[in-house]
Amino acid sequence: MKLSFVQPRAELRPYVKSIWICKSEAGMPISGNNIAAPNGCPKIIINIENSIISTAGGVTYKSKEHEIYFAGSRDIPVQITTSSRKTIFIGIEFYPHGAYPIFGIPSFEITNSLLPVNIIWERGEKNLSEIFWNKEGLKDKIDFIQERLVNNLTEKPRDNLLIEYCIKTLSSSNGLMEISRLEQMTGYSRRYLEILFKIHVGFTPKSLAGIFRFQKFYSAWASGKSYSDLVYDLNNYYFDQSHFIKEFKRMTGFSPKHFSNKISNEFGRQLTLH
């Protein structure tokens, strides 16, 4: 399996975190334990070759070949499998606040969901999939989608500088920023921030901070650190080791020790290391 990355257009870089192409000649078998762990980022997933089976929260969904889907922000892991044949799919990953300015749908309405992209796109783009599949080559297809995203963005700007500031602050602290401190820094109440976050992000500030805190350790796993390395400084991030284990299992489906020693998850590793 190989992941390659495409630089988003300049207009989209404040909103789109990454664009990647996943290719595998033999698909993604269940034995590979390919897991998309929560990172707070909604995504567009484009199935070029092969269907994808995704399982999250006990629900299994089959996304079909030659279809485009929107995956809302998640706070639960997704296991990804395919049949054993050539597989190609494209991911357009937004920042936690990046999808709302483009699509205008309150993020809490599509959290932990996987939907055909035409359901959330503007009415004028009902034939988007048909036009997309008539484009030749992956580059032309990606250019087409980016052009449509830019058009949506410029026609109906929905930026919110307060949300951007809060997310950058939470991210830079690896989720350790107390929400009471965020209230003091912004001058807004916890209740107001929670309402704003649910619209723009899909989660409360506290929930997103928890995802950022988990990502600190998930990134360490992706870089090859052992279980003992992972738990070395967990006291700075969690109440105790049992709290850490509980949160890590909620985000991956496995205990950190089992995940470190037994789970390959090459897809998650390559995506995290980019």
Beta strands, then each sheet from edge to edge (+ up, - down):
strand 1: 2-6
strand 2: 16-24
strand 3: 35-36
strand 4: 43-49
strand 5: 52-56
strand 6: 59-63
strand 7: 67-71
strand 8: 78-81
strand 9: 87-94
strand 10: 114-116
sheet 1: 1+ 2- 9+ 4- 7+ 10-
sheet 2: 3+ 8- 5+ 6-
end
